[in-house]
Amino acid sequence: MTTTELHITAREIREGDVFVLHGHVRTAAESTWPTALRGHVHVTFAEGGDAVIPANRPITVRRAVPCATA
């Protein structure tokens, strides 16, 4: 597997995405889901802990992509 850097919004975070949040490198334990707080999403970290962040917040993630085989 290789990784690619993507510029997405917080609502598009998927399991395994690696990103920086509040100065810390985080890995998403699962895809984000909406919260009762309108316009926000909940993300759980593989390292433990979680955060509620604005769904439209721009985030740069590193995402694993399968290697093409010949």
N, C-alpha and C positions, 0 to 999 in steps of 0.2 A: 504494500500500500504506500502511496505517496500522499502528501497533503497539498492543499491549495488554499490560498488566502482569499476570503470572500468578504465583501462589504454588504452587510445585510441589516435588517432591523431586528430588535430583540425578539419579536414574535416568531422569527424564522430560525431561532436557535434549535439545533437538534442534538440528540444524544451523541456524546463524543466530541462535540465542537469545543475547541480550546480558544479562550478569549481573555482579555484583561478587563476586570471590573474593579473600580476603586483602587487601582494600583496593584492588584493581586491577579496572578494567572489562575484561571479557573477552567475546569472541564465540566461540561454539562452532563449530569447523570441520566437525563431524559430530555425529551423535547419540552418546550415551555407550554404552559396552559394558561388560559385567561383566569383572572381573579375576580372577586366581587367588586374590587376597586376598578371602576370603569377605565379602560384605556391602559391597563397595566397587565403584565404577565408574571407568572411565578416560574423561577428556574431553580432547580436543585443541583447542587454541586457534587461531583464524584468524591471530592475531598472531604465532604461533610458540610452541612449548612445549606442555606438557600437565600434567595433575594427576591423581592418584588420590584420590578423596574418598569418604566414606561414602555409600552409595546412598540412605539415608533422610534425608540432610541437607536441611533446608528451604532452598530457594533461591527468590528472586524474580527472574523473568526478564522481559525485554521481548521479545515475539515478534511478528513481522510477520504481519498477517492481511490477506487480500484485501479490497478495498473492494467493497461491494455496489453493483451498478449498477441503475438504474431501468429 
